[in-house]
């Protein structure tokens, strides 16, 4: 029985690996082909056998070539790079199996193969790595894949954190900033790590879940190989058909991958196919062949822009943390594509010359995952299921990491968990695996005993527990070993939220819903985390027992610059739906709702809504909604609309990117993965466009703010000159003017449209209050008379009640009690359907 998880899996887009802690060392467990990693590729053959890894990858190459004979979709039974569609509704059809598979079902097959590598024990608990920029649906799908395989205890670990853990343990430098540059087969992550005396913390993350080696291969296909075929053969009919073009791209992708690998250590490479490798006839009846010499310069022209995207993300990450590349102690390379000399040169030129190549980019994540797993206790459920109660059961409590060399362990006997007969006096000797230190025999019992340990520096220390009776006879115990990482700390708090988690909130000044993070769930908050938002308002009444009466609260994930943007431009996690079915009593419109969202270490969420009026809490498991791959036509129209908006606001750089996305859609729109990637890039440009539109709006908003302030300032000046402010606190009003001046200066400096509008409303409201006060309530009188005059043209929630209130107001006017009109006006306003509602309102 293991006390800690000890196993880590790197479930990669293109390659996967498993590592286990052995004598304090994270050890890669090799596949059947004796390789550290194997391709994340699956084949279902005609016998309905499941083939995984290199054999499946070779079969895929042959299948993709054979598909050129008929150019028919749906004939393949081999699947690869399905990690890119994790958390989506997309499925992969296998004719041999007679069914379709989700990405998580295919991932479960990869996990099964990794699990089968371990021959000497059954694994119930596992740490699985995921990209830091994975969204919640992708994380949830990863956990689902592990559950399909029967894992009982699953922890997700962000890949850069795993890499930093492995690097940090061996690093001689225990202080400073590190940058993990993780360019994998399908995803890119950048993580800024701070080390202080060996204590690690993640300061910020950036990345792109649709940027990786797959994009490099596709770029070589689209910009080198297919143009070469197009130049020498008549293949226009294939290129004009989206499905046929995608089949051709898949068939020649292997040549692209080979060229990429060869040019990692050669100056040039001849991409050459053999006769029959591309078994189709072009429009002239000829069988195409590939024959093109690719140089380092060619490769740089093609791959450079893709690598530049990752470098730009890294630059932004450093910039928003007020750092430069020169401030970094190390830039740590992770992922196969980081072997590229092109990328390494670009990183040294643009970020830092401290590019660290001491770790193996292909295995560092799996090793780091195992190290991290050695600090996580196995769940009680798993422990109970794996106990051998004939052995003496022990309870161990200790810190799994330490920057000190002298530590302690809390050890006691669990006789109630033991069925065997054991002596009264029991002694334990704790021996370090290098046999250079032992505790000596210590008396232990059912009461906790503290035993001093001495750690070897800068490594994972493995200890064996040997238990004896009074006569020195050895007794079997469980667990009988444990390990402590020395020279590193803070791992339990390293994982942070990669996105803001928030909701859409209605801003009266903006006259629309905007995304805002929930307090406590902002980007880079450590997980587990709890977010609370109080005082939200219901937009309609909810009747008890009525399932048709609904409160909708959409939950979104947004990046660091998402606050104040259109919620729909962010990533919808799910829409919480609360009905009247379980409510104990009637909930009026405009009632308070307090929401709480708990996020665990794997970013899985629990949601609760508290209704103060009813003293009732609704608790919901926040089921994550899978995303759908958009249709090509939808993306084409969305890009067209965005281009029009970009032209309107003169956002030429954005327009250029949109034109490139249009071309990209033509190349890659045949695959769900390609469309998801384009949608992701389009969303980024739409967010920029949203900001650009606000920039064009700013001059008008700024002028309105200034006008409101000057009008208010002149009002106070005239009141002082005419001595009309008997009932006003003029000193307080003059202080307001000073505060407003200071605030307006900052708003103008920041060009903060939302705050400018809110302050304009506040000044206008105060201006109206004062004018009403000095005029003896004349403005309130006019408002009552307006509502009376326009009664039949206005829209009311309750027409009878509105009429009664207006009549009360008219009577107060007739009685000369104009100062009592304000409460009635508030009630009238609340009954207006066309009036703007409260500032915070989930639908």
C-alpha positions in Angstrom: 0.0 0.0 0.0 1.4 3.4 -1.0 1.0 6.3 1.3 1.4 8.8 -1.6 0.2 8.6 -5.2 3.8 8.3 -6.6 2.6 7.9 -10.3 2.5 10.6 -12.9 1.2 10.5 -16.5 2.0 12.9 -19.2 -1.1 12.5 -21.5 0.2 14.3 -24.5 -1.3 15.3 -27.8 1.3 13.4 -29.8 3.2 11.4 -27.3 2.5 10.0 -23.8 4.6 8.7 -20.9 4.3 7.4 -17.3 6.7 7.8 -14.5 6.9 6.3 -11.0 8.9 7.2 -7.8 11.5 4.5 -7.2 13.9 4.9 -4.2 13.2 8.7 -4.3 13.9 9.1 -8.0 11.2 9.8 -10.7 11.7 7.0 -13.2 10.2 6.7 -16.6 8.6 3.3 -17.1 9.3 2.3 -20.7 6.7 1.1 -23.2 6.7 -2.3 -24.9 9.1 -1.0 -27.5 11.5 0.1 -24.7 10.9 3.8 -25.5 10.4 6.5 -22.9 7.3 7.8 -24.7 5.0 6.3 -27.3 2.6 8.0 -29.8 -0.9 8.9 -28.5 -2.3 7.0 -31.4 -5.0 4.3 -31.5 -6.0 1.7 -34.1 -9.0 -0.6 -34.1 -8.4 -3.5 -36.5 -10.9 -5.7 -38.2 -10.7 -8.3 -35.4 -11.7 -5.4 -33.1 -8.4 -5.4 -31.3 -7.2 -2.1 -29.9 -3.6 -1.3 -31.0 -1.9 1.6 -29.3 1.4 3.4 -29.9 4.0 3.0 -32.7 2.1 0.2 -34.4 -1.0 2.2 -34.5 0.9 5.3 -35.8 2.4 3.2 -38.7 -1.1 1.9 -39.5 -2.4 5.5 -39.6 0.3 6.4 -42.1 -0.8 3.6 -44.4 -4.6 4.3 -43.9 -4.2 7.9 -44.7 -2.3 7.1 -47.9 -4.9 4.5 -48.9 -7.7 7.1 -48.4 -6.3 8.9 -51.4 -7.6 6.1 -53.6 -11.3 6.9 -53.0 -11.2 10.3 -51.2 -13.9 9.0 -49.0 -14.3 10.2 -45.4 -15.0 8.0 -42.4 -13.0 5.0 -43.6 -10.1 5.3 -41.1 -9.9 3.2 -38.0 -6.8 5.0 -36.6 -7.0 8.1 -34.5 -4.3 10.6 -33.4 -4.1 14.1 -31.8 -7.6 13.7 -30.3 -6.4 15.6 -27.2 -7.1 18.8 -29.2 -10.9 18.0 -29.2 -11.1 17.0 -25.5 -14.1 18.6 -23.9 -16.0 18.9 -27.2 -18.9 17.1 -28.7 -16.8 15.8 -31.6 -16.6 12.0 -32.0 -14.4 9.7 -34.2 -16.2 7.0 -36.2 -14.6 3.6 -36.4 -16.1 1.3 -39.1 -14.4 -1.7 -37.6 -15.9 -1.2 -34.2 -19.3 -0.1 -35.6 -19.4 2.9 -33.3 -18.1 6.4 -32.7 -15.7 7.3 -29.9 -15.4 10.6 -27.9 -11.9 12.1 -27.3 -12.1 11.0 -23.6 -12.9 7.4 -24.7 -9.8 7.4 -26.9 -7.7 9.0 -24.2 -8.9 6.2 -21.8 -7.2 3.7 -24.2 -4.0 5.6 -24.0 -4.2 5.6 -20.2 -4.9 1.9 -20.2 -1.8 1.2 -22.2 0.3 3.4 -19.8 -1.2 1.6 -16.9 -0.4 -1.8 -18.4 3.3 -0.8 -18.4 3.3 -1.3 -14.7 3.6 -5.0 -14.1 4.2 -5.3 -10.3 1.2 -3.5 -8.8 -2.3 -2.2 -9.6 -2.6 1.5 -9.8 -5.7 3.1 -8.3 -4.4 6.7 -7.8 -2.8 8.9 -10.5 -1.6 12.4 -11.3 -2.3 13.3 -14.9 -0.9 16.4 -16.5 -2.9 18.9 -18.5 -2.0 22.1 -20.3 -2.2 25.2 -18.0 -4.5 26.8 -20.6 -6.9 23.9 -20.8 -10.5 25.1 -20.2 -12.8 23.5 -17.7 -14.5 21.2 -20.2 -11.1 19.9 -21.3 -10.1 19.2 -17.7 -13.4 17.5 -16.9 -13.0 15.3 -20.0 -9.5 14.3 -18.8 -10.9 13.2 -15.5 -13.7 11.4 -17.2 -11.1 9.5 -19.3 -9.3 8.3 -16.1 -12.6 7.3 -14.5 -13.5 5.2 -17.5 -10.4 3.3 -16.8 -11.3 2.7 -13.2 -8.9 5.1 -11.4 -10.3 5.9 -8.0 -8.3 9.0 -7.1 -7.4 11.4 -9.9 -5.4 14.7 -9.6 -4.8 17.0 -12.5 -1.5 18.9 -12.6 -0.7 21.7 -15.0 2.1 20.7 -17.3 4.4 23.7 -16.6 4.1 23.1 -12.9 5.2 19.5 -13.4 8.2 20.7 -15.5 9.1 23.4 -12.9 8.9 20.7 -10.1 11.4 18.4 -11.9 13.7 21.3 -12.8 13.5 22.9 -9.4 14.6 19.8 -7.5 17.9 19.6 -9.6 18.5 23.3 -10.1 21.5 24.8 -8.3 19.7 28.2 -8.2 17.0 28.3 -5.5 16.1 31.9 -6.0 14.8 34.1 -8.9 12.4 33.9 -11.8 12.1 31.0 -14.2 10.1 30.8 -17.3 8.7 27.4 -18.4 8.3 27.5 -22.2 6.2 24.4 -23.0 5.6 24.0 -26.7 4.1 20.6 -27.0 2.5 18.5 -29.8 -0.8 20.3 -29.6 -0.7 23.1 -27.0 1.5 25.9 -25.8 2.0 27.1 -22.2 4.2 29.7 -20.7 4.4 29.9 -16.9 6.3 32.4 -14.8 7.7 30.7 -11.7 9.2 32.5 -8.7 11.7 30.6 -6.5 12.5 32.0 -3.0 15.0 29.8 -1.1 13.6 26.7 -2.8 9.9 27.6 -2.3 8.2 27.7 -5.7 5.2 29.7 -6.7 3.4 30.3 -10.0 3.1 34.1 -10.6 1.3 34.0 -13.9 0.5 31.8 -16.9 -0.1 32.4 -20.6 -0.6 30.1 -23.5 -2.7 28.8 -26.3 -4.5 25.5 -26.2 -4.5 25.4 -30.1 -0.8 26.1 -30.7 1.7 23.3 -30.9 3.7 20.9 -33.1 0.6 20.0 -35.0 0.5 23.6 -36.3 4.1 23.3 -37.4 3.4 20.1 -39.4 0.3 21.6 -41.0 2.2 24.8 -42.0 4.9 22.7 -43.8 2.1 20.8 -45.5 0.2 23.9 -46.6 3.2 26.1 -47.5 5.8 23.7 -48.9 4.4 20.2 -49.8 1.0 21.0 -51.3 2.4 24.0 -53.3 5.1 21.7 -54.6 2.4 19.2 -55.7 0.3 22.1 -57.1 3.3 23.3 -59.1 4.0 19.9 -60.7 0.6 18.3 -60.9 -3.0 19.2 -61.7 -4.7 18.9 -58.3 -7.2 21.8 -58.4 -10.2 19.6 -58.2 -8.9 18.1 -54.9 -8.0 21.5 -53.5 -11.4 23.0 -54.3 -13.2 20.2 -52.3 -12.8 20.8 -48.5 -13.1 17.1 -47.6 -10.7 15.9 -50.3 -8.2 18.6 -49.4 -8.3 17.4 -45.8 -7.6 13.8 -46.8 -4.7 14.9 -48.9 -3.3 17.1 -46.1 -3.5 14.1 -43.7 -1.8 11.8 -46.2 1.3 14.0 -46.7 1.6 15.2 -43.0 4.1 12.5 -42.3 6.5 13.9 -44.8 6.2 17.3 -43.0 6.9 15.7 -39.6 10.0 14.0 -41.0 11.3 17.2 -42.6 10.8 19.1 -39.2 12.7 16.4 -37.3 15.5 16.2 -39.9 16.0 19.9 -40.0 16.5 20.0 -36.3 20.0 18.9 -36.9 20.6 19.2 -40.7 21.0 22.2 -43.0 18.7 20.8 -45.6 16.4 17.8 -46.3 14.9 16.4 -49.5 11.3 15.5 -49.0 10.7 12.7 -51.4 7.9 10.2 -51.9 8.1 6.9 -53.7 6.0 5.9 -56.6 2.7 4.6 -55.2 2.9 6.5 -51.9 0.2 8.9 -53.1 -2.2 6.5 -54.8 -4.5 8.9 -56.8 -4.6 10.4 -60.2 -4.5 14.2 -60.8 -6.8 15.9 -63.2 -4.6 14.9 -66.1 -4.4 11.2 -65.1 -0.9 11.4 -63.6 0.0 9.9 -60.2 1.5 12.7 -58.1 4.9 12.5 -56.3 6.6 14.8 -53.8 10.1 15.9 -54.6 11.2 19.2 -52.9 14.5 20.3 -51.2 13.8 22.1 -47.9 16.4 24.3 -46.4 16.8 25.9 -43.0 15.8 29.2 -44.5 12.6 27.7 -46.0 11.8 26.1 -42.6 12.4 29.4 -40.8 10.0 31.2 -43.2 7.3 28.7 -42.5 7.8 27.9 -38.8 9.0 31.3 -37.7 5.5 32.9 -37.6 4.1 30.1 -35.5 7.0 30.1 -33.0 6.6 33.9 -33.0 3.0 33.5 -31.7 4.4 31.6 -28.7 7.2 34.1 -28.1 4.7 37.0 -28.3 2.6 35.3 -25.6 5.7 35.0 -23.5 6.6 38.6 -24.0 3.1 39.7 -22.9 3.4 37.5 -19.9 6.7 39.1 -18.8 5.4 42.6 -19.6 2.3 42.4 -17.5 4.5 41.2 -14.6 6.9 44.1 -15.1 9.7 41.8 -16.0 12.2 41.6 -18.9 14.0 38.6 -20.3 17.1 39.7 -18.6 15.3 39.3 -15.2 15.0 35.5 -15.8 17.3 33.1 -14.1 16.4 30.4 -16.6 14.1 29.7 -19.6 13.2 26.0 -19.4 12.3 24.2 -22.6 9.6 21.6 -22.6 8.1 19.6 -25.5 9.5 18.0 -28.7 9.3 21.1 -30.9 11.7 23.0 -28.6 14.5 20.9 -30.1 14.2 23.2 -33.1 17.3 25.4 -33.6 15.1 28.0 -35.2 13.0 28.3 -32.0 16.1 28.3 -29.7 17.7 31.1 -31.7 14.5 33.2 -31.7 14.2 32.7 -27.9 17.8 33.8 -27.3 17.4 36.8 -29.6 14.0 38.0 -28.2 13.7 36.7 -24.6 16.9 35.7 -22.9 20.2 33.9 -23.6 19.7 31.8 -20.5 17.8 29.1 -22.4 18.2 26.0 -20.2 18.6 22.6 -22.0 19.5 20.5 -19.0 16.1 18.7 -18.8 14.8 16.3 -21.3 11.9 18.2 -23.1 10.2 14.9 -23.8 10.1 13.3 -20.3 10.4 16.3 -17.8 6.6 16.6 -17.5 6.1 12.9 -16.6 9.0 13.0 -14.2 7.7 16.2 -12.6 4.2 14.7 -12.3 5.7 11.7 -10.4 7.6 14.0 -8.1 4.5 16.0 -7.5 2.5 12.8 -7.0 5.0 11.8 -4.2 3.7 14.8 -2.2 0.0 13.9 -2.5 -1.6 11.5 0.0 -3.6 8.6 -1.4 -7.3 9.1 -0.7 -8.9 7.3 2.3 -11.1 5.3 -0.1 -8.1 3.9 -2.0 -6.2 3.2 1.2 -9.1 1.2 2.7 -9.4 -0.7 -0.6 -5.7 -1.7 -0.6 -5.1 -2.4 3.1 -3.6 -5.8 3.9 -5.0 -6.0 7.5 -2.9 -9.0 8.3 0.1 -6.5 8.4 0.5 -4.0 11.1 -1.2 -0.8 9.9 0.7 2.5 10.4 -0.4 6.1 10.2 2.2 8.5 8.8 2.0 12.3 8.9 4.8 14.4 7.6 5.5 17.3 5.2 6.1 15.9 1.8 8.5 18.7 0.8 11.1 20.6 2.8 13.8 23.2 2.3 15.4 22.1 5.6 17.4 19.0 6.2 16.1 18.3 9.7 12.4 17.3 9.7 10.0 15.1 11.7 7.5 12.4 11.1 4.4 11.7 13.2 4.1 7.9 13.4 1.5 5.8 15.2 0.0 2.2 15.1 -3.5 1.7 13.9 -4.4 -1.5 15.7 -8.1 -1.0 15.0 -7.2 -1.4 11.2 -5.2 -4.6 11.9 -6.7 -8.1 12.2 -3.4 -9.9 13.2 -2.1 -10.3 16.7 0.9 -8.0 17.6 3.0 -7.6 20.7 2.4 -4.8 23.2 5.8 -3.2 22.6 6.6 -2.3 19.0 9.7 -0.6 17.7 10.3 1.2 14.4 13.6 1.9 12.6 13.4 4.4 9.7 16.2 3.9 7.2 17.1 6.3 4.4 17.4 4.5 1.1 21.1 5.5 0.7 21.7 3.7 4.1 23.7 6.7 5.2 21.3 7.5 8.0 18.7 5.7 10.2 16.6 6.8 13.1 17.5 3.8 15.3 14.8 1.7 16.9 12.1 3.9 18.4 9.2 2.7 20.6 5.9 3.4 18.8 2.3 2.9 19.9 -1.3 3.9 19.2 -0.3 7.4 20.5 1.5 9.5 18.0 5.3 9.4 18.2 7.5 12.2 16.8 10.7 10.9 15.1 13.5 13.1 13.8 14.7 12.6 10.3 17.7 13.8 8.4 17.4 14.5 4.7 20.1 14.4 2.0 20.2 17.7 0.3 18.7 18.5 -3.2 16.9 15.3 -3.9 13.9 13.1 -3.1 14.7 11.1 0.0 13.1 7.7 0.2 12.8 6.0 3.6 12.0 2.4 4.5 10.1 1.6 7.8 11.3 -1.6 9.5 9.2 -2.7 12.5 10.3 -5.1 15.3 9.0 -6.7 18.4 10.8 -6.5 21.8 12.9 -9.6 20.9 14.1 -8.0 17.6 11.9 -10.1 15.4 10.9 -8.3 12.2 7.1 -7.6 11.7 5.4 -6.9 8.4 3.9 -3.4 8.3 1.9 -1.2 5.9 2.9 1.3 4.6 6.6 0.4 4.8 8.1 3.3 2.9 7.7 7.0 2.2 9.6 9.8 0.6 10.3 13.6 1.2 11.5 16.1 -1.4 14.4 18.1 0.0 15.4 21.5 -1.5 12.0 22.4 -2.8 8.8 23.6 -1.3 5.5 25.2 -1.9 4.3 22.5 -4.3 0.9 22.1 -2.6 0.1 25.8 -3.5 1.7 26.0 -6.9 -1.3 25.5 -9.1 -3.2 28.6 -10.0 -6.3 29.5 -11.9 -5.3 30.1 -15.6 -8.4 32.1 -16.3 -10.8 34.5 -14.4 -14.0 32.6 -13.5 -16.9 35.0 -13.7 -20.4 35.9 -14.8 -22.1 38.5 -16.9 -23.2 41.6 -14.9 -25.5 44.3 -16.1 -24.0 47.8 -16.0 -26.6 50.6 -16.2 -24.0 53.1 -17.4 -23.0 50.7 -20.3 -26.6 49.6 -20.9 -25.4 46.0 -21.4 -24.0 42.9 -19.7 -20.2 42.8 -19.2 -18.0 40.0 -18.0 -16.5 40.4 -14.5 -14.5 37.9 -12.3 -16.1 36.6 -9.2 -14.2 37.8 -6.1 -11.8 35.1 -5.1 -11.7 33.4 -8.5 -9.5 35.9 -10.4 -6.7 34.6 -12.7 -3.6 33.4 -10.8 -5.5 32.7 -7.6 -4.2 29.6 -5.9 -6.4 26.5 -6.1 -8.4 25.2 -4.3 -10.2 28.5 -4.3 -13.6 29.9 -3.2 -15.4 32.7 -5.0 -18.3 34.7 -3.5 -20.6 37.3 -5.1 -23.3 38.8 -3.0 -26.3 41.0 -3.8 -27.1 39.8 -7.3 -30.7 40.4 -8.3 -33.3 38.2 -9.9 -34.9 39.6 -13.0 -38.3 37.9 -12.6 -40.4 36.4 -9.9 -40.0 32.7 -9.1 -43.0 30.7 -7.9 -42.4 27.7 -5.7 -42.9 24.3 -7.4 -42.9 25.8 -10.9 -40.2 24.2 -13.0 -41.0 26.7 -15.8 -39.9 29.7 -13.6 -36.2 29.9 -14.2 -33.1 31.8 -13.0 -30.2 31.5 -15.4 -26.6 32.3 -14.3 -24.0 31.7 -17.1 -20.5 31.0 -15.8 -17.6 32.0 -18.0 -13.8 31.7 -18.1 -12.0 34.7 -19.4 -8.3 35.6 -19.8 -6.3 38.3 -18.0 -7.8 41.1 -20.1 -11.4 39.9 -20.2 -12.9 42.0 -17.4 -15.4 44.5 -18.8 -15.7 42.6 -22.2 -18.8 41.1 -23.8 -19.4 37.9 -21.9 -20.2 36.0 -25.1 -16.6 36.6 -26.3 -15.3 34.5 -23.3 -15.6 30.8 -22.8 -18.9 29.5 -21.5 -18.3 26.8 -18.8 -22.0 26.2 -18.3 -25.2 28.0 -17.6 -26.5 27.3 -14.1 -30.3 26.9 -14.1 -32.3 27.2 -10.9 -36.1 26.7 -11.1 -38.9 27.1 -8.7 -39.2 23.3 -8.3 -37.2 23.2 -5.0 -37.9 26.7 -3.7 -39.8 26.7 -0.4 -41.7 29.9 -1.0 -42.4 32.7 -3.5 -39.4 34.7 -4.6 -40.2 38.2 -5.8 -38.5 39.9 -8.8 -35.4 41.9 -7.7 -34.7 39.5 -4.8 -31.1 39.1 -3.6 -29.0 36.1 -4.7 -25.6 35.3 -3.2 -23.6 32.8 -5.2 -20.6 30.7 -4.1 -18.3 28.7 -6.4 -15.7 26.3 -5.0 -12.9 25.2 -7.3 -10.8 22.2 -6.3 -7.1 21.5 -7.2 -8.2 20.0 -10.5 -10.4 23.0 -11.2 -13.6 21.0 -10.8 -16.4 23.3 -9.5 -19.3 23.2 -7.1 -22.0 25.9 -7.1 -24.4 27.2 -4.5 -26.9 30.0 -4.5 -28.3 31.5 -1.3 -31.6 33.4 -1.2 -31.6 35.6 1.9 -35.3 36.3 1.7 -36.1 32.6 1.9 -33.1 31.6 4.0 -32.7 28.8 1.4 -29.6 27.5 -0.3 -29.6 25.6 -3.6 -26.5 23.5 -4.1 -25.6 22.2 -7.6 -22.8 20.1 -9.0 -21.5 22.3 -11.8 -21.6 19.9 -14.7 -19.3 21.2 -17.4 -20.9 21.6 -20.8 -18.9 20.2 -23.7 -18.2 22.7 -26.5 -19.2 22.2 -30.1 -17.0 22.6 -33.1 -18.4 25.5 -35.2 -19.5 25.0 -38.8 -17.2 26.4 -41.5 -20.0 28.7 -42.8 -20.6 30.2 -39.4 -16.9 31.0 -39.0 -16.8 32.5 -42.5 -19.7 34.8 -41.7 -18.3 35.8 -38.3 -15.0 36.7 -39.9 -16.7 38.8 -42.5 -18.7 40.7 -39.9 -15.6 41.3 -37.9 -13.8 42.6 -40.9 -16.6 45.2 -41.5 -16.3 46.3 -37.9 -12.5 46.5 -38.1 -12.8 48.7 -41.2 -15.4 50.9 -39.4 -13.1 51.6 -36.5 -9.9 51.7 -38.6 -8.4 48.7 -36.8 -6.1 47.8 -39.7 -3.9 45.3 -37.8 -6.9 43.4 -36.6 -8.3 43.4 -40.1 -5.0 41.9 -41.5 -5.2 39.1 -38.9 -8.9 38.4 -39.9 -7.9 38.2 -43.6 -5.2 35.6 -42.6 -7.9 33.7 -40.6 -10.1 33.7 -43.7 -7.3 32.1 -45.7 -6.6 29.7 -42.8 -10.3 28.6 -42.8 -10.0 27.7 -46.5 -6.9 25.5 -45.7 -8.0 24.0 -42.4 -11.8 24.3 -42.3 -12.2 20.6 -43.1 -11.3 19.3 -39.7 -13.1 20.0 -36.4 -9.7 20.7 -34.8 -8.9 23.3 -37.4 -12.2 25.0 -37.0 -11.8 25.1 -33.2 -8.4 26.6 -33.5 -9.7 29.3 -35.9 -12.6 30.0 -33.5 -10.1 30.4 -30.7 -8.0 32.9 -32.7 -11.1 34.7 -33.9 -12.3 35.2 -30.3 -9.0 36.8 -29.5 -9.4 39.3 -32.3 -13.0 40.0 -31.4 -11.8 40.9 -27.9 -9.2 43.3 -29.4 -12.0 44.7 -31.7 -14.2 45.2 -28.6 -11.3 47.3 -27.1 -10.8 49.1 -30.4 -14.5 50.1 -30.6 -14.2 51.4 -27.1 -11.2 53.5 -28.1 -13.3 55.2 -30.8 -16.1 55.7 -28.2 -13.7 57.3 -25.7 -13.7 60.9 -27.0 -17.4 61.2 -26.8 -17.5 59.6 -23.3 -14.7 61.8 -22.1 -16.5 64.9 -23.3 -19.8 63.9 -21.6 -17.9 63.4 -18.3 -16.2 66.8 -18.6 -19.6 68.5 -19.5 -21.4 66.9 -16.5 -18.6 67.9 -14.2 -18.4 71.5 -15.5 -22.2 71.9 -15.3 -22.2 70.6 -11.7 -19.3 72.8 -10.8 -21.1 75.9 -12.2 -24.3 74.9 -10.4 -22.5 74.9 -7.0 -20.8 78.2 -7.9 -24.2 79.9 -8.7 -25.8 78.5 -5.5 -23.0 80.1 -3.5 -23.3 83.4 -5.4 -27.1 83.6 -4.9 -27.0 82.2 -1.3 -29.5 79.6 -2.3 -27.9 76.8 -0.3 -29.4 77.2 3.1 -30.4 73.5 3.3 -27.2 72.2 1.6 -23.8 71.3 3.0 -21.8 73.4 0.7 -18.4 72.4 2.3 -19.2 68.7 1.6 -20.2 69.6 -2.0 -17.0 71.4 -2.6 -15.1 68.4 -1.3 -17.0 66.3 -3.8 -15.8 68.7 -6.5 -12.2 68.2 -5.4 -12.6 64.4 -5.3 -14.3 64.4 -8.7 -11.4 66.4 -10.3 -8.8 64.0 -9.0 -10.8 60.9 -10.1 -11.5 62.4 -13.5 -7.8 63.0 -14.1 -7.1 59.3 -13.4 -10.0 58.1 -15.6 -8.8 60.2 -18.5 -5.2 59.0 -18.0 -6.5 55.3 -18.0 -9.2 56.0 -20.7 -11.5 53.9 -18.6 -14.9 54.1 -20.4 -16.9 52.0 -17.9 -15.7 54.1 -14.9 -16.2 57.3 -16.8 -19.8 56.5 -17.6 -20.5 55.4 -14.0 -19.0 58.7 -12.7 -21.0 60.7 -15.3 -24.2 59.0 -14.0 -23.2 59.8 -10.4 -22.5 63.5 -11.1 -25.7 63.8 -13.1 -27.7 62.2 -10.3 -26.2 64.5 -7.7 -26.8 67.5 -9.9 -30.4 66.5 -10.3 -30.8 66.0 -6.5 -29.4 69.5 -5.8 -31.4 71.3 -8.4 -34.5 69.6 -7.1 -33.6 70.6 -3.5 -33.0 74.3 -4.4 -36.1 74.5 -6.5 -38.3 73.1 -3.8 -38.9 69.8 -5.4 -39.9 71.2 -8.8 -38.0 68.5 -10.7 -39.8 65.7 -8.9 -43.1 67.5 -9.6 -42.2 67.5 -13.3 -41.4 63.8 -13.2 -44.8 62.9 -11.5 -46.6 65.1 -14.1 -44.6 63.4 -16.9 -45.7 59.9 -15.7 -49.3 61.1 -15.5 -49.2 62.7 -18.9 -47.5 59.7 -20.7 -49.2 57.0 -18.6 -50.8 55.1 -21.5 -47.6 55.2 -23.7 -45.3 53.8 -21.0 -45.0 50.1 -20.3 -45.9 48.9 -16.7 -45.4 45.8 -14.7 -48.5 46.6 -12.7 -50.6 49.2 -14.3 -53.2 49.5 -11.4 -50.5 50.0 -8.8 -48.7 52.6 -11.0 -51.9 54.6 -11.4 -52.4 54.6 -7.6 -48.9 55.8 -7.0 -49.1 58.6 -9.5 -52.4 59.7 -8.0 -50.7 59.8 -4.6 -48.0 62.0 -6.0 -50.5 64.4 -7.6 -52.2 64.7 -4.3 -48.9 65.5 -2.5 -48.3 68.2 -5.1 -51.7 69.6 -4.5 -51.0 69.6 -0.7 -47.7 71.4 -1.2 -45.7 68.4 0.2 -43.3 68.2 -2.8 -40.4 67.0 -0.6 -42.3 63.7 0.1 -42.4 62.8 -3.6 -39.0 61.0 -3.9 -40.1 57.7 -2.3 -43.1 57.5 -4.6 -41.0 58.3 -7.6 -38.7 55.3 -6.7 -41.7 53.0 -6.6 -43.0 54.3 -9.9 -39.6 53.8 -11.5 -39.5 50.2 -10.3 -42.8 49.5 -12.0 -41.5 50.7 -15.4 -40.7 47.8 -17.7 -38.6 50.0 -20.0 -36.6 51.5 -17.1 -33.0 50.3 -16.6 -32.7 47.7 -13.9 -30.3 47.2 -11.0 -26.6 47.2 -11.7 -26.0 43.5 -10.9 -28.5 41.1 -12.3 -28.0 37.4 -13.3 -30.8 36.6 -15.6 
